[in-house]
Amino acid sequence: MKSERVIAYVDGFNLYFGLKSNNWKCYYWLNVYNLCQHLTKPPQHLIQVKYFTSRITKSTPEKRKRQSTYIEALGTLENVKLYYGKYEWSPITCRKCGYQDEMPEEKMTDVQIGVEMVADAYQNKYDTAFLIGGDLDQVPSIEVVRRSFPQKRVVAIFPPNRQRDELRGTANAYLHITESLLKRSILPLEITKQGGYILKCPEEWIKTVSL
């Protein structure tokens, strides 16, 4: 049976907010490569995971440190490549009371994911693309891949509470990230980087990590 090459494109914030919506903090310390590996089925072969995120701003030092530690941990994984967008704050005004505040928005991630998925298809780097996230902005990218390369497949993979019918209907197939998959995909609580520096799962997460 011919091997089927798979590249996974992970919308980091979409995945995070999906976990957060279920109060699944115990799975924040997630090995995305193992997760994607568990989603493959023979004769599929995972060759790379592309993880898209943005450095948070205007947050507490503790929260920024937790994100930075996790990103460093992902950087130690073989065949995981990190891509960065921008995290910006846009002004909003309450229509009822006029109160003004700011809302966080992630910029460039959707475009980066779409560009990478289409470019990799044109360069024949995969047979199947795993698209992990639930953002409707990816519908045009899926359509381009399916129209230009009908022999290739795009599988939409939805984090908890992030399913979108438009994505489900556009992709060749769809899957859901279940809690059983997450339980099998946790990083070691301590990771030693080259040079000996040890990354540790943040204390706020370690109390709830299920191993």
C-alpha positions as CSV (number, residue, x, y, z in Angstrom):
1,M,0.0,0.0,0.0
2,K,1.4,3.4,-1.0
3,S,2.3,5.7,1.8
4,E,0.2,8.9,2.1
5,R,2.1,12.0,3.2
6,V,0.4,14.2,5.7
7,I,1.2,17.8,6.8
8,A,-0.8,19.2,9.7
9,Y,-1.6,23.0,9.9
10,V,-2.5,23.9,13.5
11,D,-4.2,27.2,14.4
12,G,-2.8,27.5,17.9
13,F,-5.2,30.0,19.3
14,N,-8.2,28.2,17.8
15,L,-7.1,25.0,19.5
16,Y,-6.4,26.9,22.7
17,F,-9.8,28.5,22.9
18,G,-11.4,25.2,22.1
19,L,-9.7,23.6,25.1
20,K,-10.5,26.7,27.2
21,S,-14.2,26.5,26.3
22,N,-14.4,23.1,27.9
23,N,-12.2,24.2,30.9
24,W,-9.6,21.6,29.8
25,K,-6.6,23.4,31.2
26,C,-5.1,20.0,31.9
27,Y,-4.5,19.6,28.2
28,Y,-2.8,23.0,27.6
29,W,0.6,21.3,27.8
30,L,-0.1,19.5,24.6
31,N,2.2,17.6,22.3
32,V,0.8,18.7,18.9
33,Y,2.9,16.3,17.0
34,N,1.6,13.3,18.9
35,L,-1.9,14.6,18.6
36,C,-1.6,14.8,14.9
37,Q,0.1,11.4,14.8
38,H,-2.8,9.8,16.6
39,L,-5.2,11.3,14.0
40,T,-3.5,9.5,11.2
41,K,-4.7,6.2,9.8
42,P,-2.8,3.7,7.6
43,P,-1.3,4.3,5.1
44,Q,-1.0,7.9,6.3
45,H,2.4,9.1,7.4
46,L,2.8,12.4,9.3
47,I,5.8,14.2,7.9
48,Q,5.5,17.7,9.5
49,V,3.3,19.8,11.8
50,K,3.1,23.6,11.1
51,Y,2.0,25.4,14.2
52,F,0.7,29.0,13.9
53,T,0.5,31.3,16.9
54,S,1.1,34.8,18.1
55,R,2.9,36.2,21.2
56,I,0.3,37.6,23.5
57,T,0.7,41.2,24.6
58,K,-1.0,43.4,27.3
59,S,-1.3,40.4,29.6
60,T,0.2,39.5,32.9
61,P,3.8,38.5,33.1
62,E,2.8,35.1,34.4
63,K,0.5,34.4,31.4
64,R,3.2,35.6,28.9
65,K,5.7,33.4,30.6
66,R,3.4,30.3,30.4
67,Q,2.9,30.9,26.7
68,S,6.6,31.4,26.1
69,T,7.5,28.2,28.0
70,Y,5.0,26.2,26.0
71,I,6.2,27.6,22.7
72,E,9.8,26.7,23.7
73,A,8.6,23.2,24.5
74,L,7.0,22.9,21.1
75,G,10.3,24.1,19.5
76,T,12.0,21.0,20.9
77,L,9.8,18.7,19.0
78,E,11.1,17.1,15.8
79,N,9.3,18.0,12.6
80,V,7.3,20.8,14.3
81,K,7.8,24.3,12.7
82,L,6.5,27.4,14.3
83,Y,5.0,30.4,12.6
84,Y,4.2,33.7,14.2
85,G,1.5,36.3,13.5
86,K,0.7,39.4,15.5
87,Y,-1.6,39.8,18.6
88,E,-3.2,43.3,18.5
89,W,-5.8,45.1,20.5
90,S,-8.7,46.8,18.7
91,P,-10.9,49.5,20.4
92,I,-14.5,48.6,21.0
93,T,-17.4,50.7,22.4
94,C,-20.5,49.3,24.2
95,R,-23.6,50.3,22.2
96,K,-25.7,50.6,25.4
97,C,-23.5,52.5,27.8
98,G,-20.7,53.8,25.6
99,Y,-18.0,52.2,27.7
100,Q,-14.8,51.9,25.7
101,D,-12.4,49.0,25.9
102,E,-10.1,46.9,23.8
103,M,-10.6,43.5,22.3
104,P,-7.7,41.2,21.4
105,E,-7.3,40.1,17.8
106,E,-4.9,37.8,16.2
107,K,-3.5,39.1,12.9
108,M,-1.9,37.2,9.9
109,T,-2.4,33.7,11.2
110,D,-5.3,32.8,8.9
111,V,-3.4,34.2,5.9
112,Q,-0.2,32.3,6.8
113,I,-2.1,29.0,7.2
114,G,-3.8,29.4,3.9
115,V,-0.6,30.4,2.1
116,E,1.4,27.5,3.5
117,M,-1.3,24.9,2.7
118,V,-1.7,26.1,-0.9
119,A,2.0,26.6,-1.5
120,D,2.8,23.1,-0.1
121,A,0.2,21.6,-2.4
122,Y,1.8,23.3,-5.4
123,Q,5.2,22.0,-4.4
124,N,3.7,18.5,-3.9
125,K,4.8,18.3,-0.3
126,Y,1.7,16.3,0.9
127,D,-1.0,14.0,-0.2
128,T,-3.3,15.0,2.7
129,A,-3.5,18.2,4.7
130,F,-4.8,18.2,8.2
131,L,-6.3,21.6,9.0
132,I,-6.8,21.9,12.8
133,G,-9.0,24.9,13.6
134,G,-12.5,26.2,13.0
135,D,-11.9,29.5,11.2
136,L,-14.1,30.1,8.2
137,D,-11.3,32.2,6.6
138,Q,-9.8,28.9,5.5
139,V,-12.7,27.9,3.2
140,P,-11.1,29.7,0.1
141,S,-7.8,27.9,0.7
142,I,-9.5,24.5,0.9
143,E,-11.4,25.3,-2.3
144,V,-8.1,26.2,-4.1
145,V,-6.4,23.0,-3.1
146,R,-9.4,20.8,-4.0
147,R,-9.9,22.6,-7.3
148,S,-6.3,22.7,-8.4
149,F,-5.3,19.3,-7.0
150,P,-8.3,17.0,-7.0
151,Q,-6.0,14.0,-6.1
152,K,-5.1,15.7,-2.8
153,R,-7.3,15.7,0.3
154,V,-8.0,18.3,3.0
155,V,-9.3,17.0,6.3
156,A,-10.8,19.6,8.7
157,I,-10.1,18.7,12.3
158,F,-12.2,20.6,14.9
159,P,-11.0,21.4,18.4
160,P,-13.8,21.2,21.1
161,N,-16.8,23.4,20.3
162,R,-15.2,24.9,17.2
163,Q,-17.0,23.0,14.4
164,R,-18.2,25.0,11.4
165,D,-20.6,23.6,8.9
166,E,-19.0,25.6,6.0
167,L,-15.6,24.0,6.7
168,R,-17.1,20.6,7.2
169,G,-18.8,20.9,3.8
170,T,-15.8,22.2,2.0
171,A,-13.2,19.7,3.1
172,N,-12.9,16.2,1.9
173,A,-13.5,14.8,5.4
174,Y,-13.6,16.0,9.0
175,L,-12.7,14.8,12.4
176,H,-13.1,15.9,16.0
177,I,-10.4,16.2,18.6
178,T,-11.7,14.1,21.5
179,E,-10.6,14.0,25.1
180,S,-9.2,10.5,24.7
181,L,-6.9,11.8,21.9
182,L,-5.8,14.7,24.2
183,K,-5.0,12.4,27.1
184,R,-2.6,10.4,24.9
185,S,-0.8,13.6,23.7
186,I,0.6,15.3,26.8
187,L,4.2,16.5,26.8
188,P,6.6,15.3,29.5
189,L,6.3,17.5,32.6
190,E,10.0,18.4,32.2
191,I,11.8,18.8,28.9
192,T,15.6,19.2,28.7
193,K,16.7,21.5,25.9
194,Q,20.1,21.4,24.2
195,G,22.5,22.9,26.6
196,G,20.8,21.4,29.6
197,Y,18.1,24.1,30.3
198,I,15.0,22.4,31.7
199,L,11.5,23.5,30.6
200,K,8.8,22.7,33.1
201,C,5.0,22.5,32.7
202,P,3.6,25.7,34.3
203,E,2.4,25.1,37.9
204,E,-1.1,26.4,37.0
205,W,-1.4,23.5,34.5
206,I,0.6,20.8,36.2
207,K,-2.0,20.5,39.0
208,T,-4.5,19.3,36.4
209,V,-2.4,17.4,33.9
210,S,-3.7,13.9,33.4
211,L,-1.0,11.3,32.6
